[in-house]
Amino acid sequence: MKVPSFQRLVLISMGLLCSLALFVAISPLQLTRQSPQEVSMLIGLSQANLSEPWRITMTEEIRQQAKQYPDMRVIITDAVDSSDRQIEDVRRLMDYGIDLLIISPTDSQKLTPIVTEVYHKIPVIVLDRAVEGYDYTLYIGPDNQLIGRETGRYVSELLGSRGGTLWEVQGRAGSPPAIDRSAGLREEIARHPAIRVLQTVTADWLRDQAEDALSTLVRREPLPDVIVAQNDAMAYGAILAFQKAGLPLPRIIGVDGLEGSNGGLDLVRRGLLAATFICPTGGKEAVDYARDILAKKSGIPKKIYLRTQQVTAQNISWAMDPYRSVRRPRPREEPITLGFAQVGSESRWRLANTRSIKEAAQVAGIRLIFEDGKQKQENQIAAIRSFIQKKVDIIAFSPIVESGWEEVLSEAKAAGIPVILTDREVDLKDDTLWATFIGSDFLEEGRRAARWLLQYMEKHPTPDGNVHIVELQGTVGSAPAIDRKRGFEQTIAPYRNFKIIRSEIANFYFDQGKAVMREILKTETQRIDALFAHNDDMALGAIEALEEAGLRPGKDVIIVSVDAVKEAFQAMLKGKLNCTVECSPLLGPQLMKIVRDYFDGKELPTRIITSEEVFPAETSRAVIARRRY
């Protein structure tokens, strides 16, 4: 039961007296000046620690942004890097009757159960470190693998074709940011055989630990050409270690880009850091979204990956916005012109996506110039060039494949026209060629399909316990095909009795799904237990092929697919499809909001992931009536 405002504030005051560990982001003076009725939003912030400079900055951003809303109060707890302590903190915050929890977990795995428990009662925003699964309202954080790749690219630029040596200073062992940043760095370094990683040091994100560890290394190891530290505090520790040893500084790269004395930006200005990569904390965004969530506003995404920007001495004055110098002022009364290059009309999903974009543009008063690429990259490139010639204000497109866009997107940037990616991403070395991405998490879709299949087959095992899987892939080189396959394979990898016996391309088409499945049934000698299709259309085509062969889809062959179009629900009602993983095509309203935000001067995140669900067959009857596509 919701605790009345007055009682809640009394509980807060009592909590302050009872726990020295609890820090409240309001003063007693503010409590006495406002009546209890004016406090309509009570937010709990469970912080992993208040020792790292980056987390201190995050906490201060939350505290300051909350002051913008007179009816909002925030209670802040410090878990001092203890997962057990943080679980206790969360339970204490719930006892205070908070309306929404913001949590930055100490450990993703250990905090997942308590986050899931809270999520079933109140909204939860997860900051920085994601928990396992999707039992939260919104995740806000950096794209740590991207940060790692960008640091690796800068290392390769610094060292050139001759290459060189590298030391890596990592954060806390086993923490997702440390793992992902290191993976991204090494992925990029692997492309340059002349660059070698000589040493890896763990320093728990702390300056002192980095200084101590490197002070030992510099006395007994060959010195590196470059040091990559996973945050600026550890980068500063590396600087101090070399200075105390009387050694010339190697080129040092940090991450965080915080202001203040000896922060990353200060160290770049002083020439002590070669570069830092700004890693926004998400504190301000968390407060703004908390207000929107509690106000029950529509269009809340599932994940937001904040923008990272490389900062060197050469670009520090404009690093936060690569388009700032070219953004053209536009009279307020003049409508925004958006050029949109669609992939084609290959599926029911794509047709719903096109309708959503056209309808949303009309509602938003945005002039839309729409071009259909007809499943050809050259058509999309020609469409983008036509938009540049027409001097549109902004371009959006859904790339048919990940590569081959550098030239045309460079032309758009040179013309001062920002580019938004929808539905599908690109693989480009220069991430400033596009402003943001909005769409689904294809990797997670593959994982969710696999998790559902694992759980289903555990309850309905085959006679010999082995599960033979056929996979129908989408378009070669497309982001959804690449990532759904990878996510599915990663998830089933630990289970040796689950094996993909055939993986064939059907290009997201119903007809090809049917034809390819028909051929598999003619040639495959092993038993087929399950089908994973990268979209519903291919699954629906495969269902017809199975029936032609005298098999019972949904019974003889268990089928899980992706998209959750209405026809998939109809197939589930007939018992022919077992599960569909949602990939929402209704991106139009969020795309128009992003366009408006850009021209209102708001900074765009790197990636916005839509909120989606998993629908097993047993839910289909209750859900189908409210499906919009």
Stockholm file with secondary structure:
# STOCKHOLM 1.0

chainA/1-629         MKVPSFQRLVLISMGLLCSLALFVAISPLQLTRQSPQEVSMLIGLSQANLSEPWRITMTEEIRQQAKQYPDMRVIITDAVDSSDRQIEDVRRLMDYGIDLLIISPTDSQKLTPIVTEVYHKIPVIVLDRAVEGYDYTLYIGPDNQLIGRETGRYVSELLGSRGGTLWEVQGRAGSPPAIDRSAGLREEIARHPAIRVLQTVTADWLRDQAEDALSTLVRREPLPDVIVAQNDAMAYGAILAFQKAGLPLPRIIGVDGLEGSNGGLDLVRRGLLAATFICPTGGKEAVDYARDILAKKSGIPKKIYLRTQQVTAQNISWAMDPYRSVRRPRPREEPITLGFAQVGSESRWRLANTRSIKEAAQVAGIRLIFEDGKQKQENQIAAIRSFIQKKVDIIAFSPIVESGWEEVLSEAKAAGIPVILTDREVDLKDDTLWATFIGSDFLEEGRRAARWLLQYMEKHPTPDGNVHIVELQGTVGSAPAIDRKRGFEQTIAPYRNFKIIRSEIANFYFDQGKAVMREILKTETQRIDALFAHNDDMALGAIEALEEAGLRPGKDVIIVSVDAVKEAFQAMLKGKLNCTVECSPLLGPQLMKIVRDYFDGKELPTRIITSEEVFPAETSRAVIARRRY
#=GR chainA/1-629 SS CCCCHHHHHHHHHHHHHHCTTEEESSCHHHHHHSCGGGCCEEEEEEESCSCSHHHHHHHHHHHHHHTTCTTEEEEEEECTTCHHHHHHHHHHHHHTTCSEEEECCSCHHHHHHHHHHHHTTSCEEEESSCCSSSCSSEEEEECHHHHHHHHHHHHHHHHGGGCEEEEEEESSTTCHHHHHHHHHHHHHHTTCTTEEEEEEEECTTCHHHHHHHHHHHHHHSCCCSEEEESSHHHHHHHHHHHHHTTCCCCEEEEEECCCSTTSHHHHHHTTSCSEEEECCCCHHHHHHHHHHHHTTCSCCCSEEEECCEEECTTTTTTTTCTTTTTCCCCCTTSCCEEEEEECCCCSHHHHHHHHHHHHHHHHHTCEEEEEECTTCHHHHHHHHHHHHHTTCSEEEECCSSSSSCHHHHHHHHHTTCCEEEESSCCCCSCGGGCCEEEECCHHHHHHHHHHHHHHHHHHSCCTTSCEEEEEEECSTTCHHHHHHHHHHHHHHTTCTTEEEEEEEECTTCHHHHHHHHHHHHHHCCSCCCEEEESSHHHHHHHHHHHHHTTCCBTTTBEEEEEECCHHHHHHHHTTSCCEEEECCCCCHHHHHHHHHHHHTTCCCCSEEECCCCEEEGGGHHHHGGGCCC
#=GC SS_cons         CCCCHHHHHHHHHHHHHHCTTEEESSCHHHHHHSCGGGCCEEEEEEESCSCSHHHHHHHHHHHHHHTTCTTEEEEEEECTTCHHHHHHHHHHHHHTTCSEEEECCSCHHHHHHHHHHHHTTSCEEEESSCCSSSCSSEEEEECHHHHHHHHHHHHHHHHGGGCEEEEEEESSTTCHHHHHHHHHHHHHHTTCTTEEEEEEEECTTCHHHHHHHHHHHHHHSCCCSEEEESSHHHHHHHHHHHHHTTCCCCEEEEEECCCSTTSHHHHHHTTSCSEEEECCCCHHHHHHHHHHHHTTCSCCCSEEEECCEEECTTTTTTTTCTTTTTCCCCCTTSCCEEEEEECCCCSHHHHHHHHHHHHHHHHHTCEEEEEECTTCHHHHHHHHHHHHHTTCSEEEECCSSSSSCHHHHHHHHHTTCCEEEESSCCCCSCGGGCCEEEECCHHHHHHHHHHHHHHHHHHSCCTTSCEEEEEEECSTTCHHHHHHHHHHHHHHTTCTTEEEEEEEECTTCHHHHHHHHHHHHHHCCSCCCEEEESSHHHHHHHHHHHHHTTCCBTTTBEEEEEECCHHHHHHHHTTSCCEEEECCCCCHHHHHHHHHHHHTTCCCCSEEECCCCEEEGGGHHHHGGGCCC
//
